[in-house]
């Protein structure tokens, strides 16, 4: 990023890059009403309200902060005591706080940005909305393909002292923020962008906004296995993982939610990662299993809705390459799956260790899938 380095020694500190525009509060109210309408069974009204919250002025405001450098907002100042960039290998680990620390941070800060004060929505909630209303709560790989309010109000766990400058992921250094306040600052310290340290003032009110979490606490998505199971079928149970693995998995699942996925839990204790394709089909790209493996059977592409199956096969080959394994092919083409370096089902730890590579493969597949649908 090109920045404007200006010495603003006498300039007063600001609380954020730009105060939220009034349309953001209006959108939050519309989305809250949409959640209530959905829970009341009025899907048409919920969809109408979600569409109404997708306001172009919000998108423009967001892009002005974390898009192209805006000299009026990104006038960076030089500070004498700024810590240097730290080599990636030497940065504090973990890169992001674990589940318990995130919950503690949310309990302290509420679901509001500590910089600008806007209400925020967790990625898991956004993924649920997108699964329920894929056209209204749109979420694609590009900024302009994302619902304006859901993008702007996207909850972040922001390091006050950036991790790239030596900041750790403790509650003392991490605060809840919105996407513009987080992405707009990038690797710069708050002093370098002329913004006051949010920890020097008390968090705003934590009551009155639940981040639409009530959507997660309600009945699961209609396509979920739990919703479709027979009365005498074994109930779905969450798989249990040790704390270290659970924290890494939580970070990985947040990255998947950012890409539009949601999680179903199967009766055999697997966390299944599902997407809705641009053409409307639901498909699966993997599942974290209770036995510590990662399953990649193409259960989401049955024969009658196979979609662009060659793309799915290409995805599996790329994923196998990222994991150092190979694809086990089947004659029908609908149950291909990845095997790890030892020829067995890939270990979940391997997927998490190579999560960046796996996410890059998923990004490429989702983009190719969207392109294939757009050409039909």
FENBELGI-V520495 format. One record per residue. RES is the residue in three letters. PSI is psi in whole degrees, -180 to 180 (* if undefined). Layout:
res=RES psi=PSI
res=RES psi=PSI
This chain:
res=UNK psi=131
res=UNK psi=133
res=UNK psi=162
res=UNK psi=108
res=UNK psi=108
res=UNK psi=142
res=UNK psi=107
res=UNK psi=54
res=UNK psi=-34
res=UNK psi=-6
res=UNK psi=139
res=UNK psi=152
res=UNK psi=148
res=UNK psi=163
res=UNK psi=-23
res=UNK psi=175
res=UNK psi=-45
res=UNK psi=132
res=UNK psi=141
res=UNK psi=139
res=UNK psi=157
res=UNK psi=-29
res=UNK psi=-23
res=UNK psi=-44
res=UNK psi=-37
res=UNK psi=-42
res=UNK psi=-40
res=UNK psi=-41
res=UNK psi=-41
res=UNK psi=-42
res=UNK psi=-35
res=UNK psi=-42
res=UNK psi=-34
res=UNK psi=-41
res=UNK psi=-42
res=UNK psi=-41
res=UNK psi=-42
res=UNK psi=-46
res=UNK psi=-24
res=UNK psi=-1
res=UNK psi=9
res=UNK psi=80
res=UNK psi=-36
res=UNK psi=-43
res=UNK psi=-40
res=UNK psi=-45
res=UNK psi=-40
res=UNK psi=-43
res=UNK psi=-39
res=UNK psi=-43
res=UNK psi=-39
res=UNK psi=-28
res=UNK psi=-11
res=UNK psi=76
res=UNK psi=127
res=UNK psi=-39
res=UNK psi=-33
res=UNK psi=-44
res=UNK psi=-42
res=UNK psi=-41
res=UNK psi=-44
res=UNK psi=-48
res=UNK psi=-27
res=UNK psi=-20
res=UNK psi=-50
res=UNK psi=18
res=UNK psi=-135
res=UNK psi=145
res=UNK psi=129
res=UNK psi=111
res=UNK psi=-29
res=UNK psi=-24
res=UNK psi=-39
res=UNK psi=52
res=UNK psi=88
res=UNK psi=142
res=UNK psi=151
res=UNK psi=137
res=UNK psi=138
res=UNK psi=-32
res=UNK psi=22
res=UNK psi=127
res=UNK psi=146
res=UNK psi=165
res=UNK psi=141
res=UNK psi=137
res=UNK psi=142
res=UNK psi=-39
res=UNK psi=-21
res=UNK psi=2
res=UNK psi=151
res=UNK psi=141
res=UNK psi=149
res=UNK psi=161
res=UNK psi=-37
res=UNK psi=153
res=UNK psi=152
res=UNK psi=-178
res=UNK psi=-50
res=UNK psi=-42
res=UNK psi=-39
res=UNK psi=-43
res=UNK psi=-39
res=UNK psi=-40
res=UNK psi=-43
res=UNK psi=-39
res=UNK psi=-36
res=UNK psi=-45
res=UNK psi=-20
res=UNK psi=-179
res=UNK psi=58
res=UNK psi=146
res=UNK psi=129
res=UNK psi=-19
res=UNK psi=-63
res=UNK psi=-14
res=UNK psi=0
res=UNK psi=150
res=UNK psi=145
res=UNK psi=162
res=UNK psi=131
res=UNK psi=150
res=UNK psi=-34
res=UNK psi=-36
res=UNK psi=-44
res=UNK psi=-41
res=UNK psi=-38
res=UNK psi=-44
res=UNK psi=-43
res=UNK psi=-38
res=UNK psi=-37
res=UNK psi=-40
res=UNK psi=72
res=UNK psi=-30
res=UNK psi=-41
res=UNK psi=-48
res=UNK psi=59
res=UNK psi=145
res=UNK psi=102
res=UNK psi=-180
res=UNK psi=-19
res=UNK psi=151
res=UNK psi=-45
res=UNK psi=-6
res=UNK psi=8
res=UNK psi=140
res=UNK psi=127
res=UNK psi=-47
res=UNK psi=-39
res=UNK psi=-33
res=UNK psi=-47
res=UNK psi=-40
res=UNK psi=18
res=UNK psi=116
res=UNK psi=135
res=UNK psi=153
res=UNK psi=101
res=UNK psi=131
res=UNK psi=120
res=UNK psi=-51
res=UNK psi=112
res=UNK psi=146
res=UNK psi=-34
res=UNK psi=-12
res=UNK psi=11
res=UNK psi=5
res=UNK psi=138
res=UNK psi=-178
res=UNK psi=32
res=UNK psi=160
res=UNK psi=-26
res=UNK psi=-21
res=UNK psi=-4
res=UNK psi=135
res=UNK psi=158
res=UNK psi=131
res=UNK psi=170
res=UNK psi=171
res=UNK psi=-45
res=UNK psi=-42
res=UNK psi=-31
res=UNK psi=-56
res=UNK psi=-28
res=UNK psi=-29
res=UNK psi=-33
res=UNK psi=-126
res=UNK psi=8
res=UNK psi=150
res=UNK psi=163
res=UNK psi=-35
res=UNK psi=-38
res=UNK psi=-25
res=UNK psi=7
res=UNK psi=33
res=UNK psi=138
res=UNK psi=146
res=UNK psi=120
res=UNK psi=-19
res=UNK psi=-12
res=UNK psi=-6
res=UNK psi=152
res=UNK psi=149
res=UNK psi=155
res=UNK psi=-176
res=UNK psi=134
res=UNK psi=-13
res=UNK psi=164
res=UNK psi=-8
res=UNK psi=117
res=UNK psi=8
res=UNK psi=19
res=UNK psi=20
res=UNK psi=-20
res=UNK psi=-21
res=UNK psi=-32
res=UNK psi=-27
res=UNK psi=-12
res=UNK psi=-169
res=UNK psi=147
res=UNK psi=169
res=UNK psi=141
res=UNK psi=-28
res=UNK psi=-3
res=UNK psi=148
res=UNK psi=-36
res=UNK psi=-38
res=UNK psi=-26
res=UNK psi=-5
res=UNK psi=151
res=UNK psi=156
res=UNK psi=-31
res=UNK psi=6
res=UNK psi=150
res=UNK psi=129
res=UNK psi=152
res=UNK psi=140
res=UNK psi=138
res=UNK psi=133
res=UNK psi=150
res=UNK psi=133
res=UNK psi=155
res=UNK psi=163
res=UNK psi=-42
res=UNK psi=-45
res=UNK psi=-39
res=UNK psi=-40
res=UNK psi=-45
res=UNK psi=-39
res=UNK psi=-38
res=UNK psi=-43
res=UNK psi=-41
res=UNK psi=-41
res=UNK psi=-32
res=UNK psi=-39
res=UNK psi=-37
res=UNK psi=-41
res=UNK psi=-37
res=UNK psi=-24
res=UNK psi=12
res=UNK psi=7
res=UNK psi=157
res=UNK psi=166
res=UNK psi=130
res=UNK psi=151
res=UNK psi=126
res=UNK psi=161
res=UNK psi=-27
res=UNK psi=21
res=UNK psi=59
res=UNK psi=144
res=UNK psi=109
res=UNK psi=132
res=UNK psi=114
res=UNK psi=151
res=UNK psi=160
res=UNK psi=122
res=UNK psi=158
res=UNK psi=-29
res=UNK psi=-3
res=UNK psi=-17
res=UNK psi=150
res=UNK psi=133
res=UNK psi=163
res=UNK psi=138
res=UNK psi=-2
res=UNK psi=170
res=UNK psi=135
res=UNK psi=119
res=UNK psi=155
res=UNK psi=-23
res=UNK psi=6
res=UNK psi=14
res=UNK psi=167
res=UNK psi=117
res=UNK psi=140
res=UNK psi=24
res=UNK psi=142
res=UNK psi=57
res=UNK psi=-17
res=UNK psi=0
res=UNK psi=67
res=UNK psi=168
res=UNK psi=-39
res=UNK psi=-16
res=UNK psi=50
res=UNK psi=-22
res=UNK psi=-160
res=UNK psi=79
res=UNK psi=-38
res=UNK psi=-34
res=UNK psi=-40
res=UNK psi=-40
res=UNK psi=-40
res=UNK psi=-39
res=UNK psi=-47
res=UNK psi=-38
res=UNK psi=-41
res=UNK psi=-41
res=UNK psi=-41
res=UNK psi=-41
res=UNK psi=-39
res=UNK psi=-29
res=UNK psi=-1
res=UNK psi=24
res=UNK psi=-149
res=UNK psi=165
res=UNK psi=132
res=UNK psi=115
res=UNK psi=153
res=UNK psi=155
res=UNK psi=-37
res=UNK psi=-22
res=UNK psi=-3
res=UNK psi=-2
res=UNK psi=30
res=UNK psi=147
res=UNK psi=163
res=UNK psi=139
res=UNK psi=147
res=UNK psi=-176
res=UNK psi=-27
res=UNK psi=5
res=UNK psi=-5
res=UNK psi=178
res=UNK psi=136
res=UNK psi=142
res=UNK psi=142
res=UNK psi=-36
res=UNK psi=-36
res=UNK psi=-43
res=UNK psi=-42
res=UNK psi=-36
res=UNK psi=-32
res=UNK psi=34
res=UNK psi=-37
res=UNK psi=-44
res=UNK psi=-41
res=UNK psi=-41
res=UNK psi=-35
res=UNK psi=-39
res=UNK psi=-43
res=UNK psi=-43
res=UNK psi=-45
res=UNK psi=-41
res=UNK psi=-45
res=UNK psi=-40
res=UNK psi=-42
res=UNK psi=-38
res=UNK psi=-44
res=UNK psi=-40
res=UNK psi=-39
res=UNK psi=-41
res=UNK psi=-40
res=UNK psi=-26
res=UNK psi=-13
res=UNK psi=*
